Amino acid sequence: MRYAKGGLVINPERDVPLLRQVRNSRFVSHQQLFDFMKLGGFDHCRSSFNWRTKRLLGSGHFSICEGVFGAGSAVYRITRQGLALLEHHGQFTTVLHSNTDHLPHPSQVFHALQLNAIQLALADKNLLVRWQSELEIASLNTISRTPYQKDYDAVVEVWIGEKRACFALEYERSLKSSKQYERVRRALECERRIGCVLYLTSGVEILVHLVHEFESVNMNLAFANAVDFAHLLLETRVITGRNTSGIRFRDMLQ
């Protein structure tokens, strides 16, 4: 298809999924975005993908996060113009839209990139059935009559052999205040839609702290290092309140 000079023709089958992924991830690297497009069957050609991203960047539908180093490639986030275009194509969310006061803050970059890495790793091993992002969960929670008790970082459905298992995923890069953890404990105690929550951490110290913070919570909680989980996935040995020596996450889900 030829595009008029100075004009922009949107391809609903390729441009819209790309913009939706940038929005839903909050932040996504160039390489991760290409992997997501391949995963969804939207684009398998690197040169075509590069042309598409350059075109949408140039038109201001998403932007490069300046000053982000260590991600391996450029990191993108959605713009108000990109959100307006998604809404025009029926892709509206209640918590991040073209009239939202604040767009995703750069402090969330590496949190988002790690979650992207986990989602892509699960998909690469054909373990992923469904990934519901924090943005989608938070949006659903504002309109659902039976909301989740918390805006989890993700709700994940995976294959365990020929069966499916579902869990909520939380990624903790830094510690919260004691009052914040008190609110989280109350939310987890009231949760009825999710039977298991996996807490991934950026270090051992945070992991140990979380185990102590949530030892009184009466639900299935598992704790592991995020980097380990990105490599071992369901084979990761997780710590639970009942088994501090560790158990395979696959076994816990079963």
N, C-alpha and C positions, 0 to 999 in steps of 0.2 A: 504494500500500500504506500502511495506517495503522499506526503504531507505538504500542504501549502507553506511556502516560505513565511516564517514569522507566525504561523498558526500552530495549533496543537489539537490533534484529533485523538481522543481517548479511546483505547481499546478496552472494552469492559472485561474481556476474557484474560487480559494480561496486565494492563495497567492497574485496574481496580484491585486484583488480588495482591499485587506488589505493595500498593499503598496501604491496604488493609493490614498486611503483615507488619509494615513499619509502625502503624498505629498500635496494633495489638501487642507488639513486643515492647513498645515505648521507646526502646533504643535497640538498634540492630546493626551489626557490622556489615560491610559490603559482601564479604565472603559468606556470612551467615544468611544474608538475604538471598544470595544466589542459591545456596543449599535449600532454603525454604521453597524457592520457586521450582527447583528440580523435584523436591519432595512432593509438591502439589501438582506436578505435571504441567506447570504454567510456562516454563522456559527451561530448555536443556542446553541452549547454545550460549556460551560465555559472551561472544561478541554481540549477540542480540540483546542479552541481559545488560551488558555494559552500555549499549546504545540507549536502552530504555531508561536506565537509571540516570544517565547523563541528561537525557531529555526532560525527565520529571524534576530533576534537580534544577535545571536551567529555567524551568517554568515556575519554580517556587513551591511545588507541591510537597516536597520534603527538603530537609536541609542537612548539611554536614555539621556535626558537633565539633567546633573548634577546640583545640587544647586538650584533646583526648589522646593519650599515648598508651601503647601497650596492647591495643586491641588487634593488631596485625593488619588492619585495613581501616578505611574510613568508617566512621560510625554515623548513622542517620537517625533523625527523628522527624515526626510528622509536623507539618505547619498548619495554620488555620485554613489556608487555601486548600491543602490536601484533605483536611477534614470536611470542608465544604463540598469538595468533589465527591468524596465517599458518601456523604449524605444525599447528594444528588442522585447517586446510584443505589440508594436504599440501604446504605451501610452506616446506620446511626447507632451511637451508644450514649447512654444518659450521663456518663461520668467524664467523657472526653469528646467534646464536640466543638464546632466552629465558634461558639460563643462562650466556651469555657474560659474562666479567668486566667488559669495558669496551665501552660503546657508542661510536659514531663521535665523535671529538673535534672540538670547534668549530674548531680550527685547520685542519681539512680543508674548511671551508665553501666557500671561493672556488675551491679546486681542483675540488671536485665540481660547482659551478655552471658552471664553464667547460666541463667535460666534457659536462654536460647540454646546454649551448648548442650544442656541436659536433654531438652526436647529433641534436638537433632540427633543426639547419640541414641536415644530410645528408638527413634524412627529408623535410623541407619541399621539397627539390629532387628528390625521388624517386630519390635515389642510394643509399639505405640498404637493404641486404638483411637484415643481421643485426648487432646490437650486443650483444656479450657483456661485461657489466660486470666491473670488478675483483673485486667480491664474488663473482660467479658463477665467474670464473676461479680465484680463490683456493680456493673451495669444491671445484671440480672437481679442482684440483691435489692436494688432500688424499686423494682416493680413486681417481684415475685411474692406470692402469698405464703410460700414456704421457703424463705431465703436460707442460705448458709449463715451460720452464726458469725462468720468472719470473712473478710475479703482475702481469701488465701492467695498465695502467689500463683498457684495453679491447682486445678483439679485434674487428675491424670487417670486415664483408664488404660491398662496394659494387658497384654496376653500372658497368661501363665499356662503354658501348654495350649490346650484348646479352649480353656476357660478365660474369662475376663475378671480382672480385679481392679478396684478403684481406690484411690487414696488422694488426700490433699497434700500439697507440697508447700513447704515454707523454707525460704532461704534467708538465713540470718548472717549478715556480714558484720554487724556490730551489735553490741548489747543495748537493750532498751532500759528504761527506768523501772523501778520496782512497781510503781503504780500502773505502768503500761502492761507489765507481765501479769499483774493482778486482773486487769481487764481481759487479757487473753485467756487466762485460766477460767474465768467465768464463762467466756464464750465457748471454750472447748467443752466444758462440763454440760452446756446446753445443746451441743451439736447432736443432731439426730440424722442428718442426711449423709454424713461421712463416718465410716467406721474406723479409719486409720489416718493418722497424720504423720508425715515424714518431715522431720526438721533437718535440713542440711546447713552446715555452718562453714565459715571461712577459716576456722582454726579449732584446735583441741580445747583451748581455754573456754571459748564460747560454748562448745559442745558440753563440757562438764558443767558449766553454769546453767545451761538449759535443762539438763537432766535434773539438777537440784530444784530449779524453779517450778518444774512441772511434775515432780514426783507425787504430788497429791491428786493429780488429775485422773479421774476414773474413765479413761478411754485408751485405746491402743495408740501409743506414741512411740516413734522410732527416731533415733538420732544418728547422724553420720556426717563425715566430712564431705563437702560438696565436690572437691576434686576427685576423691575416691569414687564417689557415686557416678560421676561423669564417665569414668573408665570402666567400672565393674557393674554398674546399673543394678539389676535385680539380684546379682550375686554378691553385692556389698554386704558386709557384716555390719549390722546396725545394733546399737545399744538400746535397750528398753528398760522400763522401770523394773520389770521382772527378771531380766537377763542382762546384767551389766557386762558379762563376758562376751556377749555378741551372738547374733543369730542372723542367718542369711535373710535379706529382706524378702526374697521370693518365698521362703518358708513362712515368714510372718504373714504375708498376704494370703497364703493358702489356709 
